[in-house]
Amino acid sequence: MAKVLVVADIKGGALKGSFAELVSTANDLGAEVAAVAVGAGVKALAADLATGTKTQYVADDASLEKLTAAALTAAVVDAATQFGADQVWFASTEAAKAAAPRIAAKLDAACVTDITDVQVDGSQVVILRPAVAGKVVEKVEVKADKVVAIVRAGAFDAKEGLVASENLVELSTPEADLRATIQEILTEAGGAVDLADAKIVVSCGRGAKNEEGVALLKGLAEDLNAGFGASRAMVDSGFMPHDSQVGQTGKVVAPSLYIACGISGAIQHLAGMNGSKVIVAINKDADAPIFDIADYGIVGDLFEIVPIMREEIKKVRS
Ligand SMILES: Cc1cc2nc3c(=O)[nH]c(=O)nc-3n(C[C@H](O)[C@H](O)[C@H](O)COP(=O)(O)OP(=O)(O)OC[C@H]3O[C@@H](n4cnc5c(N)ncnc54)[C@H](O)[C@@H]3O)c2cc1C
């Protein structure tokens, strides 16, 4: 039986939705599943960590509040070694991308990133991941005994009814690594919905033109309690922050609903959102490539369409 260690992604003192998605899938594959949580105050999450896992490893110390890749690496390697994990699974975050290759090197494991699906073919686990900016799906057969894997947000579904068995193991606090320390964590503006976690994403392209267009689409995102993303064109022109960029060189999202507003559908943008379950595109050019992948297309001026949508949403809500 495979032994899968799922690394908890924690934000604002709570487990992010990706944890339940990874634990559910590991259980579906028939693995023995453990969790590891690293940070300040993470012991308080013991009950949540126990859902779907047999053992919960925690490294809990005030010094881990500003968690470095080195500290995360040390704690996860410690947990993986104690558990005898042959697979370590991360949700796709910047911290995961920084720590996963280090963990793989220390455990002498393969490292596979950007995973969108996992299939079992006989005794062989086959990993699927997009390649060439999402144009093809690559099948990866891992030959190494161990693998460290990073899974795309929204790739797996969380299931209800997982059995919880609390078995907390406290890890020793990783020693401070003075080669890199974190001085300050700059958080997003309060209230903003995290793009990676959002079930709905409204994205803003060059068709939004100016601040007025951005404000209109931000309003739509707020109405839907959605994450607010952007194409690179809007980031490069300074209308949207860098961390809102969706695409090959931005964030990869896979929400239930992606609403692309005034976005042409360049391959580099599609690479960041073509895993979305339902795609709605609003564009005044009927030949825009975004319509090739959209489930629902609205041909027209977003400055006319979005206010109508907002009115209709208001009516439904009330
Ligand atoms: C190496 C590399 C990496 C890249 N990485 C990324 C990335 O990560 N993410 C990304 O997004 N891009 C990326 N790009 C850029 C990408 O190639 C495109 O240039 C960019 O996605 C275009 O953004 P856009 O669709 O907003 O703008 P445009 O391509 O200019 O499209 C604007 C669209 O808005 C429509 N429109 C105009 N006015 C209206 C209106 N009033 N109402 C409705 N529709 C309207 C137009 O018909 C048009 O289709 C990358 C490029 C390179 C070379």
PDBQT file of the ligand as one rigid body, heavy atoms in Angstrom, charges set to zero:
ROOT
HETATM    1  C1  LIG A 401       6.708  34.276 -22.724  1.00  0.00    +0.000 C 
HETATM    2  C2  LIG A 401       5.345  34.873 -22.588  1.00  0.00    +0.000 A 
HETATM    3  C3  LIG A 401       4.614  34.613 -21.450  1.00  0.00    +0.000 A 
HETATM    4  C4  LIG A 401       3.327  35.136 -21.305  1.00  0.00    +0.000 A 
HETATM    5  N1  LIG A 401       2.607  34.854 -20.168  1.00  0.00    +0.000 NA
HETATM    6  C5  LIG A 401       1.347  35.299 -20.074  1.00  0.00    +0.000 A 
HETATM    7  C6  LIG A 401       0.535  34.975 -18.944  1.00  0.00    +0.000 A 
HETATM    8  O1  LIG A 401       0.990  34.303 -18.000  1.00  0.00    +0.000 OA
HETATM    9  N2  LIG A 401      -0.739  35.427 -18.916  1.00  0.00    +0.000 N 
HETATM   10  C7  LIG A 401      -1.279  36.167 -19.926  1.00  0.00    +0.000 A 
HETATM   11  O2  LIG A 401      -2.455  36.538 -19.823  1.00  0.00    +0.000 OA
HETATM   12  N3  LIG A 401      -0.534  36.502 -20.989  1.00  0.00    +0.000 NA
HETATM   13  C8  LIG A 401       0.753  36.097 -21.077  1.00  0.00    +0.000 A 
HETATM   14  N4  LIG A 401       1.494  36.481 -22.150  1.00  0.00    +0.000 N 
HETATM   15  C9  LIG A 401       0.939  37.485 -23.068  1.00  0.00    +0.000 C 
HETATM   16  C10 LIG A 401      -0.024  36.919 -24.089  1.00  0.00    +0.000 C 
HETATM   17  O3  LIG A 401       0.690  36.455 -25.225  1.00  0.00    +0.000 OA
HETATM   18  C11 LIG A 401      -1.032  37.973 -24.535  1.00  0.00    +0.000 C 
HETATM   19  O4  LIG A 401      -0.325  39.089 -25.039  1.00  0.00    +0.000 OA
HETATM   20  C12 LIG A 401      -1.969  38.468 -23.435  1.00  0.00    +0.000 C 
HETATM   21  O5  LIG A 401      -2.563  37.361 -22.798  1.00  0.00    +0.000 OA
HETATM   22  C13 LIG A 401      -3.054  39.330 -24.061  1.00  0.00    +0.000 C 
HETATM   23  O6  LIG A 401      -3.890  39.832 -23.079  1.00  0.00    +0.000 OA
HETATM   24  P1  LIG A 401      -5.384  40.250 -23.423  1.00  0.00    +0.000 P 
HETATM   25  O7  LIG A 401      -6.104  39.063 -23.943  1.00  0.00    +0.000 OA
HETATM   26  O8  LIG A 401      -5.934  40.945 -22.237  1.00  0.00    +0.000 OA
HETATM   27  O9  LIG A 401      -5.172  41.355 -24.535  1.00  0.00    +0.000 OA
HETATM   28  P2  LIG A 401      -5.455  41.330 -26.082  1.00  0.00    +0.000 P 
HETATM   29  O10 LIG A 401      -4.810  40.158 -26.740  1.00  0.00    +0.000 OA
HETATM   30  O11 LIG A 401      -5.098  42.673 -26.600  1.00  0.00    +0.000 OA
HETATM   31  O12 LIG A 401      -7.021  41.102 -26.175  1.00  0.00    +0.000 OA
HETATM   32  C14 LIG A 401      -7.959  42.033 -25.766  1.00  0.00    +0.000 C 
HETATM   33  C15 LIG A 401      -9.316  41.492 -26.170  1.00  0.00    +0.000 C 
HETATM   34  O13 LIG A 401     -10.317  42.341 -25.665  1.00  0.00    +0.000 OA
HETATM   35  C16 LIG A 401     -11.351  42.425 -26.638  1.00  0.00    +0.000 C 
HETATM   36  N5  LIG A 401     -12.064  43.676 -26.375  1.00  0.00    +0.000 N 
HETATM   37  C17 LIG A 401     -11.635  44.948 -26.606  1.00  0.00    +0.000 A 
HETATM   38  N6  LIG A 401     -12.532  45.829 -26.156  1.00  0.00    +0.000 NA
HETATM   39  C18 LIG A 401     -13.558  45.121 -25.649  1.00  0.00    +0.000 A 
HETATM   40  C19 LIG A 401     -14.791  45.466 -25.037  1.00  0.00    +0.000 A 
HETATM   41  N7  LIG A 401     -15.157  46.748 -24.848  1.00  0.00    +0.000 N 
HETATM   42  N8  LIG A 401     -15.619  44.474 -24.646  1.00  0.00    +0.000 NA
HETATM   43  C20 LIG A 401     -15.285  43.178 -24.818  1.00  0.00    +0.000 A 
HETATM   44  N9  LIG A 401     -14.138  42.792 -25.396  1.00  0.00    +0.000 NA
HETATM   45  C21 LIG A 401     -13.270  43.741 -25.785  1.00  0.00    +0.000 A 
HETATM   46  C22 LIG A 401     -10.657  42.355 -27.981  1.00  0.00    +0.000 C 
HETATM   47  O14 LIG A 401     -11.542  41.902 -28.989  1.00  0.00    +0.000 OA
HETATM   48  C23 LIG A 401      -9.518  41.381 -27.679  1.00  0.00    +0.000 C 
HETATM   49  O15 LIG A 401      -9.891  40.056 -28.031  1.00  0.00    +0.000 OA
HETATM   50  C24 LIG A 401       2.781  35.958 -22.323  1.00  0.00    +0.000 A 
HETATM   51  C25 LIG A 401       3.528  36.203 -23.478  1.00  0.00    +0.000 A 
HETATM   52  C26 LIG A 401       4.793  35.676 -23.616  1.00  0.00    +0.000 A 
HETATM   53  C27 LIG A 401       5.559  35.940 -24.863  1.00  0.00    +0.000 C 
ENDROOT
TORSDOF 0
